[in-house]
Amino acid sequence: MNHWLIAPVVLPALLAPFIVLAARYHIGIQRTFSVAGVVALIAIALGLTAQVFDGSITLYQLGDWAAPFGIVLVGDRLSIFMVLLTAVLALFVLLYAIGSGWDNRGVHFHALFQFQLMGIMGAFLTGDLFNLFVFFEVLLIASYGLMIHAGGDARLRAGVQYVLFNLIGSTLFLFALGSIYAETGTLNMADLANRVALIGADDTVGIRVAAVLLILVFAIKAAVVPLHFWLPSSYSEAPAPVAALFAIMTKVGAYATIRVYTMIFPPDLEITAGLQGAWLLPAALLSVALGMVGVLAAKRLDRLVAFSVIGSMGMVMVAISLFTPEGIAAALYYIVHSTLAAAALFLIVDLVRSGRANLDLTAQQPVAGNALTAALFFACAIAVAGLPPLSGFLGKLLVLDAAFGTDQVVWIWAVVLGSSLLSIVGFSRAGSILFWKAQSVEADAEATELPSPAALSYVAVGGLLALLVAHTIFAGQVHSYTTKMAAQLFSPQPYIAAVLDTPGKLSTPQEGH
């Protein structure tokens, strides 16, 4: 049993109450422990990555109780990959929050930030569907607190909308779990993979309903059209560091879809064959198209970026909905790109906000720190639009290549290429209004000069862009690793054996599963 596997969950879970109880009114101490905790998470994630790099499966049994009766955390290539991505993203978001002073606009920012990390890490590592639901709820509570950080009526309204939509998803999740447990008597994912495969063709109603409900839940979390309505207002109204951290939140829905529909309901499972792909691909294509139309039509910069997140999640879900090793490998490569690019864009929105009267896409006074902010914006715009030479271009090529040879190839290529054109036009329009047309506006002599952003803010955004560049340079190695991840996902027997065959306090023969 690997005790390090629980560290990404326990560490932020211990830091959060410590910050509340011991450093509530000492922002310097909060910042020190929060940054130290995230750096430790990165070190732990790197160590876990080294352990699973060769395809090994690591397991932690809470209380030393064996699965399927006990709660287990499972580390494989995919889950540890997502843990590492989250930890790295959290560091740069935290540096920006400190540099911009966002963390000092409310008392509990750092505690909620750590609770948020706890929920995200737990969702990636859990081997049990019910505990996936529990970590989803931890995410919901912490993210709501972060969303309304620093107050404001608009932020509060967006937060209420966000909570209501996600509570609907939580309710559907409970219905799905009830149906699954009624049919199988277990919620452990490895055990479910064995039991669902044994369900007869004449007794499939309950499990088919559960499979459909789960894809609806994960689609809500991933903001797939038409279940995306909560995202534009929520992300555009959230504080910039919070919106940047939320870039990984939609990926939790994508991760859950990959995990559940390659292990429990794989494409070759006869009783649920076609259920997940029948509408997921059309919905994903609509998400790509709607997201980029939103980019083109947006009248505010923050909503433009929020719609770009919908488009990028649509691209991820297009690749996933193919349910092939090539599609999953392309999706995982694109997940890294879209997470880093979206986070950087949300932080750049805040840089623009700090030097402008508002975020309306109209000609106004020049933005403070114009040259550097403009360079960062256009670099991120190139990445999101999928132009060479950055990783967005390579990610889209991988998705298009994965779709080649499928029955839907014409639709996928047409939507992806057409939406890329819309994205280019939308970001070009926004950038020219913000940074070029602004030069022709005469400065108001009586207007208060806005301060330039702190250097640490630019360091955080530059760090995310540097990671995007590295993701491009090492695309071959990264895609090779994501291909191995996909191969492991479509051969789940080692995962199942590691979970069910590891003894604990209560071990039972698994021949009957």
MARDOZA-303977 format. One record per residue (C-alpha): x, y, z. Coordinates in steps of 0.05 Angstrom, whole numbers. Example, Ala and Ser with C-alpha at 12.3 -4.5 7.8 and 13.67 -1.06 7.14 Angstrom:
2
(r (246; -90; 156))
(r (273; -21; 143))
This chain:
513
(r (0; 0; 0))
(r (27; 68; -22))
(r (18; 118; 35))
(r (42; 176; -9))
(r (-20; 169; -52))
(r (-65; 200; 1))
(r (-18; 260; 11))
(r (-48; 303; -45))
(r (-115; 299; -9))
(r (-92; 302; 63))
(r (-41; 359; 56))
(r (-91; 413; 33))
(r (-143; 384; 80))
(r (-96; 398; 139))
(r (-70; 465; 113))
(r (-140; 495; 105))
(r (-162; 490; 178))
(r (-92; 510; 201))
(r (-97; 574; 160))
(r (-166; 589; 188))
(r (-149; 575; 260))
(r (-77; 598; 267))
(r (-67; 651; 213))
(r (-135; 680; 199))
(r (-113; 753; 205))
(r (-41; 744; 183))
(r (-39; 747; 108))
(r (37; 737; 105))
(r (33; 671; 143))
(r (-26; 649; 100))
(r (13; 663; 37))
(r (75; 627; 62))
(r (40; 563; 82))
(r (-5; 563; 21))
(r (53; 569; -28))
(r (94; 519; 11))
(r (36; 470; 10))
(r (27; 476; -65))
(r (102; 468; -77))
(r (99; 405; -34))
(r (40; 380; -76))
(r (82; 388; -139))
(r (139; 349; -108))
(r (92; 293; -85))
(r (59; 291; -154))
(r (127; 285; -188))
(r (145; 228; -141))
(r (79; 192; -156))
(r (90; 204; -230))
(r (156; 168; -226))
(r (122; 109; -192))
(r (68; 100; -245))
(r (110; 120; -305))
(r (122; 47; -325))
(r (47; 31; -320))
(r (46; 9; -248))
(r (-18; 17; -207))
(r (-11; 45; -137))
(r (-64; 35; -84))
(r (-83; 64; -16))
(r (-136; 30; 27))
(r (-166; 78; 78))
(r (-165; 43; 146))
(r (-131; -16; 112))
(r (-200; -41; 91))
(r (-198; -80; 26))
(r (-240; -63; -34))
(r (-297; -66; -51))
(r (-319; -57; 21))
(r (-268; -4; 39))
(r (-252; 64; 8))
(r (-192; 63; -38))
(r (-151; 114; -74))
(r (-119; 90; -138))
(r (-61; 120; -176))
(r (-49; 103; -249))
(r (-19; 143; -306))
(r (-82; 183; -318))
(r (-100; 202; -247))
(r (-29; 222; -227))
(r (-22; 261; -292))
(r (-83; 302; -274))
(r (-58; 311; -202))
(r (8; 339; -228))
(r (-27; 385; -277))
(r (-71; 412; -221))
(r (-13; 424; -174))
(r (28; 461; -226))
(r (-32; 504; -246))
(r (-46; 519; -173))
(r (24; 546; -161))
(r (20; 599; -216))
(r (-52; 618; -198))
(r (-31; 627; -126))
(r (29; 670; -145))
(r (-17; 714; -186))
(r (-67; 720; -129))
(r (-11; 743; -83))
(r (20; 790; -134))
(r (-46; 823; -152))
(r (-71; 826; -80))
(r (-134; 786; -96))
(r (-121; 741; -36))
(r (-123; 800; 11))
(r (-194; 822; -10))
(r (-226; 770; 35))
(r (-207; 733; 98))
(r (-213; 660; 76))
(r (-183; 659; 6))
(r (-124; 613; 22))
(r (-165; 565; 64))
(r (-218; 558; 9))
(r (-162; 551; -42))
(r (-134; 491; -4))
(r (-203; 460; 4))
(r (-213; 467; -70))
(r (-148; 431; -83))
(r (-169; 376; -35))
(r (-234; 365; -74))
(r (-199; 365; -142))
(r (-144; 317; -120))
(r (-194; 271; -88))
(r (-237; 269; -151))
(r (-177; 248; -192))
(r (-152; 195; -143))
(r (-215; 162; -117))
(r (-231; 91; -139))
(r (-304; 94; -116))
(r (-363; 128; -150))
(r (-395; 150; -85))
(r (-332; 184; -62))
(r (-327; 217; -131))
(r (-395; 247; -113))
(r (-368; 269; -45))
(r (-308; 303; -75))
(r (-353; 337; -126))
(r (-391; 367; -67))
(r (-327; 390; -34))
(r (-310; 423; -100))
(r (-378; 456; -103))
(r (-375; 485; -32))
(r (-304; 511; -38))
(r (-313; 538; -108))
(r (-376; 576; -87))
(r (-337; 609; -30))
(r (-282; 628; -78))
(r (-331; 654; -130))
(r (-362; 705; -83))
(r (-294; 724; -54))
(r (-290; 801; -48))
(r (-366; 806; -54))
(r (-408; 845; -104))
(r (-480; 836; -127))
(r (-462; 811; -197))
(r (-414; 760; -167))
(r (-466; 737; -117))
(r (-519; 728; -172))
(r (-470; 688; -215))
(r (-451; 646; -154))
(r (-524; 628; -140))
(r (-534; 608; -213))
(r (-470; 566; -209))
(r (-493; 530; -147))
(r (-563; 517; -173))
(r (-539; 485; -237))
(r (-488; 443; -200))
(r (-539; 421; -149))
(r (-581; 395; -206))
(r (-520; 355; -228))
(r (-510; 329; -157))
(r (-582; 306; -153))
(r (-576; 269; -219))
(r (-511; 239; -193))
(r (-547; 211; -132))
(r (-602; 181; -175))
(r (-549; 148; -218))
(r (-512; 120; -158))
(r (-577; 93; -130))
(r (-593; 58; -195))
(r (-523; 29; -200))
(r (-523; 4; -128))
(r (-593; -27; -137))
(r (-569; -65; -198))
(r (-499; -86; -175))
(r (-493; -78; -99))
(r (-428; -40; -105))
(r (-400; 29; -123))
(r (-326; 11; -126))
(r (-306; 25; -198))
(r (-262; -37; -206))
(r (-316; -81; -176))
(r (-368; -48; -220))
(r (-328; -64; -282))
(r (-333; -138; -266))
(r (-405; -138; -244))
(r (-434; -96; -300))
(r (-401; -143; -351))
(r (-442; -200; -321))
(r (-511; -167; -327))
(r (-555; -205; -374))
(r (-585; -176; -437))
(r (-656; -181; -408))
(r (-641; -142; -344))
(r (-609; -78; -369))
(r (-660; -23; -357))
(r (-632; 2; -290))
(r (-560; 1; -312))
(r (-575; 36; -378))
(r (-612; 91; -341))
(r (-552; 99; -295))
(r (-504; 103; -354))
(r (-545; 159; -386))
(r (-552; 197; -320))
(r (-477; 194; -308))
(r (-461; 222; -377))
(r (-510; 279; -363))
(r (-476; 293; -296))
(r (-407; 294; -326))
(r (-432; 337; -384))
(r (-457; 389; -334))
(r (-390; 390; -300))
(r (-355; 396; -367))
(r (-403; 451; -391))
(r (-424; 414; -454))
(r (-480; 445; -495))
(r (-538; 448; -477))
(r (-516; 441; -404))
(r (-468; 499; -407))
(r (-511; 557; -384))
(r (-478; 564; -316))
(r (-408; 575; -343))
(r (-405; 643; -380))
(r (-432; 685; -322))
(r (-398; 644; -268))
(r (-328; 646; -298))
(r (-332; 718; -323))
(r (-356; 745; -255))
(r (-308; 703; -212))
(r (-243; 736; -187))
(r (-188; 725; -238))
(r (-146; 675; -198))
(r (-209; 636; -182))
(r (-231; 633; -255))
(r (-160; 611; -273))
(r (-164; 554; -223))
(r (-232; 536; -250))
(r (-198; 520; -316))
(r (-183; 452; -286))
(r (-253; 443; -257))
(r (-286; 429; -324))
(r (-232; 378; -336))
(r (-258; 339; -276))
(r (-320; 324; -317))
(r (-277; 303; -376))
(r (-234; 259; -330))
(r (-296; 225; -300))
(r (-324; 212; -370))
(r (-259; 179; -392))
(r (-253; 138; -329))
(r (-324; 112; -324))
(r (-335; 100; -399))
(r (-271; 62; -410))
(r (-274; 20; -347))
(r (-347; 10; -325))
(r (-384; 22; -390))
(r (-331; 10; -444))
(r (-349; 19; -518))
(r (-351; -56; -529))
(r (-400; -69; -472))
(r (-463; -94; -508))
(r (-516; -72; -457))
(r (-495; 2; -461))
(r (-465; 3; -530))
(r (-477; 69; -565))
(r (-510; 104; -506))
(r (-452; 150; -491))
(r (-432; 166; -562))
(r (-502; 174; -591))
(r (-510; 246; -568))
(r (-443; 263; -537))
(r (-408; 276; -603))
(r (-463; 321; -631))
(r (-466; 359; -565))
(r (-390; 366; -565))
(r (-391; 393; -637))
(r (-445; 443; -617))
(r (-402; 463; -558))
(r (-343; 478; -604))
(r (-386; 518; -651))
(r (-425; 556; -598))
(r (-363; 571; -558))
(r (-328; 604; -617))
(r (-391; 641; -640))
(r (-392; 668; -569))
(r (-319; 690; -576))
(r (-338; 727; -640))
(r (-400; 760; -611))
(r (-376; 776; -540))
(r (-379; 849; -520))
(r (-336; 841; -458))
(r (-267; 810; -453))
(r (-283; 766; -393))
(r (-343; 735; -428))
(r (-302; 724; -490))
(r (-253; 682; -450))
(r (-310; 645; -416))
(r (-339; 626; -483))
(r (-270; 603; -507))
(r (-270; 554; -448))
(r (-336; 525; -474))
(r (-305; 517; -543))
(r (-241; 485; -516))
(r (-282; 436; -473))
(r (-322; 420; -535))
(r (-257; 402; -570))
(r (-237; 357; -512))
(r (-304; 322; -512))
(r (-303; 313; -588))
(r (-239; 273; -580))
(r (-266; 234; -520))
(r (-332; 218; -555))
(r (-295; 178; -607))
(r (-279; 128; -551))
(r (-217; 102; -585))
(r (-145; 101; -558))
(r (-125; 153; -610))
(r (-183; 198; -590))
(r (-168; 193; -515))
(r (-94; 206; -526))
(r (-110; 268; -567))
(r (-160; 291; -513))
(r (-109; 284; -458))
(r (-57; 325; -497))
(r (-109; 378; -510))
(r (-131; 379; -437))
(r (-62; 403; -416))
(r (-62; 457; -470))
(r (-132; 483; -457))
(r (-122; 484; -381))
(r (-58; 526; -385))
(r (-84; 571; -440))
(r (-151; 585; -407))
(r (-118; 600; -340))
(r (-69; 648; -372))
(r (-125; 684; -409))
(r (-165; 694; -346))
(r (-104; 724; -312))
(r (-91; 769; -372))
(r (-164; 793; -367))
(r (-147; 817; -297))
(r (-84; 851; -322))
(r (-127; 888; -373))
(r (-179; 904; -319))
(r (-125; 934; -274))
(r (-106; 984; -328))
(r (-175; 1000; -358))
(r (-240; 1031; -335))
(r (-278; 968; -355))
(r (-273; 906; -398))
(r (-321; 929; -453))
(r (-293; 916; -522))
(r (-295; 989; -542))
(r (-238; 1037; -555))
(r (-215; 1069; -490))
(r (-152; 1097; -459))
(r (-89; 1054; -468))
(r (-81; 996; -420))
(r (-28; 1004; -366))
(r (32; 960; -384))
(r (4; 959; -454))
(r (63; 928; -492))
(r (75; 869; -446))
(r (1; 856; -433))
(r (-13; 858; -508))
(r (43; 809; -522))
(r (17; 760; -470))
(r (-54; 767; -497))
(r (-35; 754; -569))
(r (8; 694; -550))
(r (-51; 663; -512))
(r (-99; 681; -568))
(r (-54; 644; -618))
(r (-54; 583; -572))
(r (-129; 582; -561))
(r (-145; 594; -635))
(r (-102; 535; -654))
(r (-51; 573; -697))
(r (20; 549; -704))
(r (69; 544; -673))
(r (38; 534; -604))
(r (6; 471; -575))
(r (-65; 489; -594))
(r (-47; 476; -667))
(r (-16; 409; -651))
(r (-74; 390; -605))
(r (-125; 403; -660))
(r (-84; 364; -710))
(r (-84; 305; -662))
(r (-160; 310; -655))
(r (-170; 314; -730))
(r (-123; 255; -741))
(r (-161; 214; -689))
(r (-226; 229; -725))
(r (-198; 208; -793))
(r (-230; 144; -817))
(r (-292; 150; -773))
(r (-362; 158; -801))
(r (-366; 229; -772))
(r (-300; 254; -800))
(r (-332; 305; -847))
(r (-373; 337; -791))
(r (-314; 338; -743))
(r (-266; 368; -792))
(r (-316; 420; -816))
(r (-336; 443; -746))
(r (-265; 444; -719))
(r (-236; 482; -777))
(r (-294; 529; -783))
(r (-294; 545; -708))
(r (-219; 558; -711))
(r (-232; 611; -763))
(r (-285; 643; -718))
(r (-237; 641; -660))
(r (-182; 676; -700))
(r (-230; 731; -721))
(r (-258; 739; -651))
(r (-191; 744; -615))
(r (-162; 789; -669))
(r (-222; 836; -661))
(r (-215; 838; -586))
(r (-140; 849; -587))
(r (-143; 904; -638))
(r (-196; 941; -598))
(r (-159; 933; -533))
(r (-88; 949; -553))
(r (-88; 984; -621))
(r (-151; 1026; -626))
(r (-138; 1047; -554))
(r (-78; 1087; -578))
(r (-123; 1134; -618))
(r (-164; 1153; -556))
(r (-140; 1216; -522))
(r (-126; 1208; -448))
(r (-172; 1245; -401))
(r (-131; 1295; -363))
(r (-175; 1290; -302))
(r (-177; 1215; -300))
(r (-139; 1180; -245))
(r (-79; 1142; -271))
(r (-87; 1068; -258))
(r (-27; 1032; -228))
(r (11; 981; -269))
(r (4; 908; -246))
(r (56; 880; -200))
(r (116; 843; -228))
(r (95; 778; -195))
(r (30; 779; -234))
(r (69; 780; -299))
(r (114; 725; -273))
(r (53; 680; -261))
(r (24; 692; -331))
(r (93; 685; -363))
(r (103; 619; -326))
(r (38; 591; -355))
(r (59; 613; -425))
(r (127; 581; -414))
(r (92; 516; -398))
(r (51; 522; -462))
(r (116; 531; -501))
(r (146; 470; -466))
(r (82; 431; -482))
(r (95; 448; -555))
(r (169; 433; -556))
(r (160; 366; -521))
(r (95; 349; -558))
(r (124; 283; -583))
(r (143; 259; -514))
(r (77; 283; -483))
(r (35; 251; -537))
(r (74; 186; -530))
(r (58; 186; -456))
(r (-16; 202; -468))
(r (-18; 145; -518))
(r (8; 99; -463))
(r (-45; 127; -417))
(r (-99; 112; -467))
(r (-74; 42; -478))
(r (-75; 30; -402))
(r (-147; 56; -399))
(r (-171; 8; -453))
(r (-137; -51; -417))
(r (-165; -42; -347))
(r (-151; -112; -320))
(r (-86; -92; -283))
(r (-124; -34; -250))
(r (-181; -80; -230))
(r (-133; -134; -204))
(r (-93; -83; -164))
(r (-156; -57; -130))
(r (-192; -123; -117))
(r (-135; -171; -104))
(r (-97; -129; -53))
(r (-111; -158; 17))
(r (-133; -115; 75))
(r (-171; -123; 141))
(r (-230; -152; 104))
(r (-213; -192; 43))
(r (-261; -238; 5))
(r (-251; -281; -56))
(r (-267; -244; -120))
(r (-286; -304; -162))
(r (-360; -286; -157))
(r (-351; -216; -187))
